[in-house]
């Protein structure tokens, strides 16, 4: 169902708050995987505020949809969304990365409510998601499994082993989303080892494919609606920009991980506000 204008504005404002939280956490904690967190923010907002069936007050509700953040270094962005959705106390973010505290750089499912799987080593999340989706089918349970991968993670052979298994099992309630920001910590993917044509690669493995602007919340929500009608597994290639919303971070590999001083944090917040203002005015 298409988003109404008030729904679009609400989601855009939610994404802005999530990005502001990401900047606050990086500033207060001293560092973080900020570029990856910003590129995936709109995807996570579309999932947690539109697509996923869950109860914020009951993170272990048996019928909940499952979400796996395979790109575990994006945990900073995930906890910002969990706090915004009410699954995690917002004040917990102030202790992100603190030695011995539950919010580390990669999320621990035994410590963080709303996190289904501990991730960080790339190439494992889709395989775990295949197991979850298969388990749901074998038990006759109705929930869906969604998995967010980085595009650099597509260099991992285990990702493609999982992809061919999902198609072989004919898993209908499994959705992969690729954060296609075109950058790894070492540079642009198409310079290092080309990934295109990504859609054709996934299709060759038996997946239904969709490609959208990963910062267009209307398009993301529409794609997440469409994949629920797919026969077999489906993948959404979400074209994004690393560091999205912060002018001096966008498309810069050096902001895969970084720290912010007071002036940089202020500039980042101002840039995020300006980006949303452009969207509200229909200029972007």
Secondary structure by P-SEA (a helix, b strand, c coil): ccccaaaaaaaaaaaaaaaaaaaaaaaaacccccaaaaaaaaaaaaaaaccccccccccccccbbbbbcccccaaaaaaaaaaaacccccccccccccccccccccccccccccccccccccccaaaaaaaaaaaaaaaccbbbbbbbbcccccccaaaaaaaaaaaaaccccbbbbbccccccccccccccccccaaaaaaaaacccccccccccaaaaaaaaaaaaacccbbbbbccccccccccccccccccccccccaaaaaaaaaaaaaaaaaaaaccc
